[in-house]
Amino acid sequence: MMTRIPVTIITGFLGSGKTTLICNLLKQTPDRRLAVLVNEFGEVSVDGALLRSAGDGCRIEVHDLPNGCICCTVRDDFLPIMQALQERKHEVDHVLIETSGLALPAPVMRALSWPEIRNDFQLDAVLAVVDTPQLLAGRFENGTPIPGAEASEAPVHLASTDAILNQQLENADVAILNKIDDLSEDHLIQAEEMVRRKAGRLRFIELAYQAELDTRLCMGLNLHEEEGPANGHPPSHHHDHGHGHDDHHGPVQVTPVEGDAPLADQHQFDGHTHSGLSAHTHGEGTHEHFHAHDPGWQSFVLHSHQAQQPERLRDAVREVTAREPILRAKGFARVEGKPHRLVLQAVRNRVQAYFGKEHAADAESSVVFIGYHPSRERAIRLMRELTGSDWH
């Protein structure tokens, strides 16, 4: 029987920890020949650079999909890369696809059954990474408005943060509750219950500290093996996991002119039944994602050619995310006297800064901001005022 290359799709809302999860997986599989496709919302490839750095010395190749919504450009961007990998299929052991935080996995799942590539690729599993503290804080509850959406002329999108996460989970086989480091057992039980209510057809729920998860729980799951290369149909919902999962469940201790990438109208992809959670079934059905190229979701990147002070830069980014409807920020900065670049990661006003492995050289500082109707001009003013350096 023809052996097809397994494909794992990693989805999750902005800042949930998708890239960190993949970086950790790369470190665990230095001998496996991996192709990583990374889709970012923003014109600077921050995630791609982090993945290349994490995979340094490993047998990986990283392909950037710069459009912020892979679901809009499956045929134009995704398919050519997969066809190029197809021509070298004997050199690739596994494909990892990271969607942007505003994209859904369903179009990519369907694309794997297209006649051009379906004989050489097999969907292995869809993983949905969840920012557990944000989930528990009610950021994804039904009716919770997106920061900045209150002034929008499209009131139907007021709860789209919740809708995006829900549909990412509904398409997933495995939900990964991430960032659980400071959470109690009661909080973990509550988070699991919330996820199950949002997507009852998940097969597994895993727990992760700082997006660290055993590769055996993420890759080689074969959860879609009954989907033959010629049928292209949704899963038949009768799979077993087959690798001793039971021990791992339950609690443990741009503006429009600068590359704005709106969401596309997307059809739902049928979900999955439980295999390690509760034994009940759900009816099947499909419905459309209500996002119709919502122009409110925008990203922009700010640059500075001056060296930055880590504390001032971190405080400045925190202030921008607090004053503007920014849900995610990420980037790199050059720090005087330091050989390596400072990496910035922000989810709302929670900001982390640490030095990466890449040398700074004379590289400029760049920070990508993603939000709903954010103001680039106000962000520039705040960054200049609070860092004491020029940003443009």
N, C-alpha and C positions, 0 to 999 in steps of 0.2 A: 504494500500500500504506500502511496506517495506520502512522504513526510512534509508537513507544512510548517513554516516558521511561526512559533507562537507569538501573539501580540497582546500586550497588556496595556490597557488604557487607564491613565490616572487622571481623575477629575476631582473637583472640589472648588469651593468658592475662593475668592481673593484672599490670599494670606493664610490659607489653611495649612500649608506645609508640604505641598506637592513636590516642589523642587528639592527640599530637604530630604524627603522620603527617598527620592530617586538617588540623590547623592549618597545616602547611606547604603542603598542597595548596590550601587556601583562599587563601593568599598568592600562589600561582602563577596562580590563576584569578579575578582580581578582577572580570572582566566576565561570568563565567558565572553564571547564576541557579541557585544550589544550594540544595537543602533537605537539612538534616542532622538525622538522628534519632539521638539519643544515649541509650543505655541504661546506667544506672549502678547499681552495687551499693552502696547507701548513701542516706541521706535528704537529703544536701546535694549539690546539683548542681555539683560542682567542674569536671568535664569540660565541662559545658554552658557554664559561665561562661568557661572558657578558650577555647572555640570561638567564643563571641560576641565575645570580645575580639580574637581573631585575625581574625575576619571583619568587624571594624569598618571601614566604608568600602567593603566588598564587597557584592555582591548575593546575600546568603545569608539564610536563615532557619533557626533552630535549634529543634528540638522535643525536649523532654525526655521520656524514658520512665523514670520513677523506679523502677519495679519492677526489682530486681536481676537478673532473669532473663527477658529478652524472650520466650524460648521458652515460658514458662509463661503469658504473657498476650498472645499474638499477636492473638487475636480481640478482646480487650477494650481493649488499648492501641494496638497497632500498626495494626490495620485502620482504625480511625476516622481516624487521622492520614493514612494513605494515601488514604482516600476524600476527605478534605478537600483534599489536594493534587490529587487527580483532578479536582475541580471547578475547579481553577485550572491545569490542565495546560499551558496555553499560556504560563504564567508561570514554569515550572520546566524547566530544561535537564537536570538530573541530580540524582539522590537518592543521598546517602551515608548508610549505616546503620552505626553503631558499636555492636556488642553489648558487653555487660559481659564482664569477664574470666572469668566463670564460666558463660557461656552458649554454646550451640552455634548455628551459623548455619543448620542444616538446617530447623528449623521456619519460619524467615523465608523461606528459599528456596522451600519448599513453598507458603507463603502467597501468594507472588507469582503462583502459578498459580490462585488461587481465582477463581471467576467474577466476584466483585465488582470486582476490580481488574486482572485479567490482560490485558484489552484495552488498557490504558493504561500498563503498566509492563513492562519487560524486564530480567531479570537480566543485568548486564554482566559482572561477575566477582566472585569471593569472594577477598579478600586475608587472609592469616593473618600477623600480625606476631609475630615470635619474639624474645624477649630472648636474644640469642646468648651473652653471658657466663653467664647462668643455665643455658642449655642445656649449654654446655661444662663447667660446674661439676657436672653430674650431677643437677640439681634435677628433671629430668623423666625420669629413668631408671626403668625398670620396677621396682617394688618400693620405690622411695624414699618413705618415709612423709611425709605432710603434717605439719608442725609442729603438735602438739596432738592429732593423731589417735591417738597411741599409747594415750591414756587413753579413747578412745571405745569405746562399746559396739557399734560397727558396723565390725568389722575389714575388711569388704569394701572400705571406702573408704580404706584405708591408702595405696593407690597411685593415688588418683583425680586427683592433680595431673598425673601422666603420662597418665592416660586422657583428661582434659579436653583437654590440648594435642594428643594424638594425634588425637582426633576433630575438633578444630578444623582441623588440618592435612588430614585426610582429606576434609573438605568443601571445601577451598580449591582455587582454580585457581593462585594465586600465593602463595608463601611469601616473606616479607620478613625477611631476617636483619638485625636492627636492633642498634644499639649496638656496631658493629664497630670503633670508633675506635682502640682499643688492641690489636687482635688481629693476630697475624701471619698470613701467607698459609697456613701449615700449619694454624693454628687455623680459618681460614675453610674450608679444604678439609674438615677434620674436621667442622665444623658442617654443611656441605652434605651430607656423607655421612650424618650422623645424621638430618637432616630427611628425606632420601630413604628411609632405612630406615623411618621412622615413617609416611611417606605417599608411596609410590612413584608414585602417580598424579598428583602435582602436575605442572602444565604448565611453570611457571617458578619459579626461585629468584632473588630480587633481593637486593642488598646495600645497606644504608643506614647512613649516619653520622647519628646523632641523628635518625632517622626522616625524613631528607630524601631524597626520591625524585622524579624527574621525573614530572610529572602524566601524561605519555604512557605511562608504565609502570604506571599505576594506574587510569586512567579512559579510557573509549572503547575498551576491548579487544574488545568484542563476542564474548566467549568462549561465549556461550549463545544466539547468534542463531538456531540451528536449532530452538530450542524455540519453536514457534509459540504464539500467544496462546490457542489452544483446546486444546492437548494436555496441558499441565501435567506432562509426563514429565521424567525426569532427562535430562541431556545425552546426545547420541548419540555423543560421543567422537570426532568427526571434524573438529574445528575447526583452522584455522590461525590463527596470531597476527596476522599481517598488518601489523606496523609495525616491522620491522627490529630485533627483540629481540636478535639474536645477539651484538651487541657488549656486552651488559650482563650476560652470564652468567659465572660463574666468579669466583674471587677477584680483588679489586682491592687496589692497594697494601695488721549490727546485731543486737545481741542480739534474741531472739524478740519481746520487747515493744516493740522500737524498730525494727521494719521488717525483721526477719530475712527474707531472701528465698532459700529453698532452691532447689536445682536440681530440674528436673523430669525425669521419665522421658521420654527422647527417642529417636526412631528415627533410625538412620543414614540419610544421604542418599548415594547412590552417588557415588564420586569421579570422577576424570578421568584420561585418559591423558597421557603426556608429549607435548610438542610441541617442546621445546627442550632436553630433558635426554637421557636414554638411551632407546634404541628398544626397549622391551620392553612387553608388555601384561600385564594382570592380570585375573583373573576377577572377576565382579561378584557382589555379595551384600549383604545388609543385616543389621544386627543392632542390638539395642537398647543404648542408653546405660544403664549399670547404676545410675546415680544415681536413686534413688526418693525425691525430696524429702528429701534429706539435710539434717537440721537443724543439722549441725555447722558449715556455712558460715554465718557471721554477720558483721554489720557494726554498728558503733555510731559515733556522732559525739560528740565532746567540744567544749564551747564555753568561751570565756573572754572577759570584757568588758574585760580589762586589756591594755595594750600589751605586746608581747613583745620579748625580745632574741633576734635571729636565731640566734646561736651556741648559746645555752642551749636554745632551742626545738628546733633541729636535733639537738642532743645528746640531748634528752629523747625525741624521737620515735625516734631510733636505739636508745635504751635500751629503750623500750617494745617495739619490734619484736624486740629481742634476747631479752627476758625472756618475752614472750608469743608464742603461736603466730600472729603477725601476718605475713601475706604482702604486704600492701599498705596504704599510708597516703597520704592526700593531703588538702590543705586550703589555707586562706588564713589569714594572720595580720596584725594591725595592729601596726606598729612605730612607736614614739615618734619624732617628728620626720621621718618619711618620708611623702611624699604618696601613695605607691602601696602596694598590698597585697603582702605577702610570699607567694609561692607555695611550697608544700611538696609534694614528690613523693618517696615512699619505696617501694622494692621490697626486702622483707626489711629488712636493716639498712643498706642503701645509700640514703642520704638526700641529696636536693638541695634547695636553697633559693635562690630568686631573686625579684627584684621584678618583678611583672607590670605591665601597662599600666593596670589599673583603679585608680582612686583609692580610698584606704582610707576616707576620711571618718571616721565614727564606727562603722564596721562592726566587729562582734565577730570574734574569731578562732574558726575552726572547723576541726577535723581529723577526717576519717573514717578509721576503722581497719577492715580487712577481714581475717578469718582463720578458723581452724578451732577452734571452742570457745575463743575469747578471753575474758578476764575484763575487763569494763568497769571494775569497782571497782579492780582492781589497776592498770589503765592510768591511772585518775584519780589514784590515790595517787602514781604515778611522775611524772606530768605536774606535779602540784602541787609535789612535792619538788624536781624538777630544774629547773623554770622559775621557781620562787619566786612564782608567780601562781595564782590560783584557777581551777580547771577543773571543769566539772560536766557 
